[in-house]
Amino acid sequence: MIARLQKIYREKTIPAMQEKFSIKNTMAVPRLDKIVINMGVGKSVADIKILESAVKDLATISGQQPVVTRTKKAISNFKIRADMPVGCRVTLRRSRMYEFLDRLVTVALPRIRDFNGVSTKSFDGKGNFSIGISEQAIFPEIDTGRIAHTQGMDITFVFNRGPQEQTREVLRLLGMPFSKR
């Protein structure tokens, strides 16, 4: 079963990109390679249950078991020792990636209060795009009644190639609501 946005990418986005940027080869069109979702849970130093609930929420949102990230070295000012769990992350690829992107742009982002679109200033030099979300409650999979701790997350869209203008256009054609500013 092919994801809805993956079908749109193949049938509509690639020809539109070839026409707009005069790209002859379909393999030269920028392609979304992976989506990385990261939750930094600094509060887990005091209470490990906060990290466990963040892992459970991220697994529910992404549909895949997250990896717990650990510190590399000790920082005494933050009361952190080496190899302590401080967050979790998940990398989505292929159809799961497109299904998550579909849920993000059609359901989750419009649920943000006073949402005017995502900023276009969050591209890095290689065309990758990152956004930050302040709480996990915007996803419909999360039961808002049982949330003990609100947790934010960073979502990074990694492309295989392409300048920033082309990757922005690919995301726009896939439904990403960019702000007008």
N, C-alpha and C positions, 0 to 999 in steps of 0.2 A: 504494500500500500504506500503510495507516494503522498507526501505532505502537500497541502494546498498551496503554500507559498513556494515550495520547490517547483511545482508545476507552473506557477505564474512566472517564476524566474526563468525557466526553460522556454516557455512559449511566448512571453511578452517582454520580459526585461532584457534578455539577450538581444533580440532584434531591435528594440528601442535604443539600447546602448550602441549597437553597431551603427545605427543610422545617425544618432546624435554626435558621436565622437569619431565617425568614419573609421571604424575598426573593421578590418576585412576578415580576420580569423575569429571564430567564435571562442576559441580557447584564450584569446587575448583580453576578453572581457573580464573585469575583476569578479572574483567569486568569493562568497562568504565561506571561509575555511572552517571557523569554529567560533563558538560563543563561550566565554569564560565568565562564570558567576562567582564572585568572591564575597564572603562575609567575614569581616574582621571583628572578632568578639573579644575586645580587650577586657571586658568585665568578667570574663571567665577565669581570670587569675584568682578572684575572690570566691567565685562559686562556679563549679564545673557544670551544674545543672543548666546554666545559661547557654553554655556551649552545646550541650545535648539537645536543648530545644531548638537552637539555631540549625544544627545538623538535621534534625527531624523536619523543620520547616523548609530548608533548602532541598531536601530529598523530595518533599511533597511538591514544591514548585517546579523543580527540574525534571522529576521522573527518573532520577538516577541517584545512586548513593554518592554523597560527597566525600572528599578526602579531607581529613583534619590536618590543618597546617600547624607547624610547631616552630618555636623560636630557634634561631641558629646560635645565638649567644646570649649571655646573661646581661641584663641592664638593671643595675641596683636601684636607680632612681624610680623605675616603674615597678619595682618588686617582681621582676621577671627573672627566672632562672633559665638556663639552657635547656632546650628540648621540652618546653612547656606548651600545651595546646593553646593557641590564641585565635583560631579562626577555622574556616572551612571553605572549600572551593569545589567547583564542578566544571568540567569541560564538556560541552555538548557538540556533537558533530552529526552530519547527515540529516536524516529525517527528524530526529529528536530536536536538533537545532532549529530547523524550520518550523516545527510545531511550537516550540517555545517562543520564537520570534513572532509567530502569528498571534499567540495568546498575549504577548507583551503589547503589541501595537493595536490590537483590536479590543482587548478587554482591560488589561491592567493599567496602561498609561492614561486612558480616559477617566479612570476612577480616581486619579489624583485631584485633590481639591485645587481649584483655580489653575488648571493646567493649560498652558499656552504653547506647548510644543517643547521639544528638546533643543538645546543649544547646538549650533553648528561649530562652536569653538572647541569642541572636545575631540577633534581629530589629532592624531599624532603625525609625525612627518612621513610615515609610510602608508597612510590612508586608513589606519585602524581607528575605530570609534569607541569611546567609553562614555557611559552615563552612570550617575549615582542615583540610587533610590533610597529615600529616607526611612521607609518602613515596609515590611513584608505584607502588610494587611491589604495592599492594593490587588494582590492576586486572589482570584475567587476560590482557589483550592484551600486557602488558609481560613480556618474558622476563627473569626475575630473575637468570639467569646472566650476562647481558651488561650489567648496570647498572654503570656506572663510578662515578657519583655519585648518591646518593639526593637527591631533590628534592621539596620540598613544594609544595602549591598551595592557592589560595583559590578556593572555588566560591561564586558568588553567584546566588541565585534571585531574579529580578526579576519582580514582579507588576504588572499594569496598574493596579490600584486595590485598595482594601480595607484595613480595619483589621487589626492584627496578629492578633487572634483568628481572623478569617476566613481569612487566608492560612495560619496555622498549621493550621487544620482542613483546608484544601485539601491541604497537604503530607502531613498525617497520613492522609487518605483515599487519597492516591496511594502510600502505603507508606513514608513517611519514618519511621525508627525514632527517635522522640524519647525522651529519658531520663525516668524517672519522677520525678526530683527537681525 
